[in-house]
């Protein structure tokens, strides 16, 4: 009984081992060499493996490599073979780079599929990744190296490459650059001068840096070191392109835009250019940063999603600001007033002189209260605006005059017309002649309406004051009574 129990316990302990997948114990794979390989010229690369069958039965092996036009593949002894029980075999995968390649980083995936004999589906799959860095002299240096017979001498290839790029650099600095400068100075436009001033130094610097990188790739250093050099060059290139984009945007596009805006009468471009400038700055910085992060191997999808979410939050939090912005665009396009115009808003008993129309608000001077007022554009766009300067600068003086009942109406009208016409600023000809009309039989007076035109609307309050004073003095002199409000009360006695 004890033996049976002991046997059962051993079976239970060993049972999980029998449940392990066959793929975990099928074939042992050993690779002999490095997984980052530098190839100069078009020399075939041998990837050497040893496979050992740990089964007590035969297995079929199939080798495959990722297909690409950058290289060709061959196998030794074959891409498919049978591996006997408990035996091992050395196999090689030969990668031959294309002769068209100059500098290329090739990613290769070698896959081993293990099958039971005559089976359709594999019982195990093993994979290994390789990076092959193919380095050859540039096409314009190859003829020199080929003529001198230096195809296999990396030292002289490096020296020739360095000398070549130094020559190109000095030729650019001392010959090409002066020719371009003289050419741009002879043209009528200044745009080419600005562009050349912006790009000259970065181009020359990047030319020397590229020459150093091209030469460094010919050195017998590791693939990781070459990759680091190329990555540094890529980051530098991104920084230079971002800088050039910023300078061209500011020193050329914005500068020319501001010059053009000064020549136009429209205020739209004066307001939009600063907005475009700020948006352009932000876009150049964001795009340059995302490009840099992507170059460093950082997944920018998260950042793009974050920017989208941030934009939504900002949009919701800035509804008033956006409403004012679009209202400002509407005002600038519709042009209901101009800088210096005097306006009135419905329901507000004051006069504003427009000082500046901005993206978010409009600055105005309160004429009556001597104050600067900042009016949100949303309020202006949704309110009734009375432009006192349209259709012209002429002003209309209107006020009422009351005289006592019983006064000679014709005599009163004659006195008023004479006083009004004697004022030096009143227009006295054409359809702008002064008018005097009896407009109402008031409770205490006969009411006359006086209408007169003046050259400048902003003088209307002063002229109206002067006319009232002159009429009061004239009525007093002529004995015309100006009544004050009165109430007659009649008391009727009633006998009890």
Secondary structure, DSSP 8 states (H G I E B T S, - for coil): -HHHHHHHHHHHHHHHHHHS-GGGGSEEEEEES-SEEEEETT--EEEEEEEEE-SSS-EEEEEEE---TTEEEEEES-SEEEE-TT-EEEEEEEEEE-TT-SEEEEEEEEEEEEEETT-SS-SEEEEEEEEEEEE---HHHHHHHHHHT-TT-HHHHHHHHHHHHHHHHHHIIIIIHHHHHHHHHHSS-SHHHHHHHHHHHHHHHHHHHHHHHHHHTTSS--HHHHHHHHHHHHHHHHHHHHHHHHHHIIIIIIHHHHHHHHH-S-SHHHHHHHHHHHHHHHHHHHHHHHHHHHHTT--THHHHHHHHHHHHHHHHHTHHHHHHHHHHHHHHHH----TT-EEEETT--S-EEEEEE-SSEEEEEETTTTEEEEEEHHHHHHS-EEETTSS-S-EEEEEEEEE-TTS-HHHHHHHHHHHHHHSTTB--SGGG--EEEEEEE-SSSEEEEEEEEES-GGGHHHHHHHHHHHHHHHHHHHT-----------------
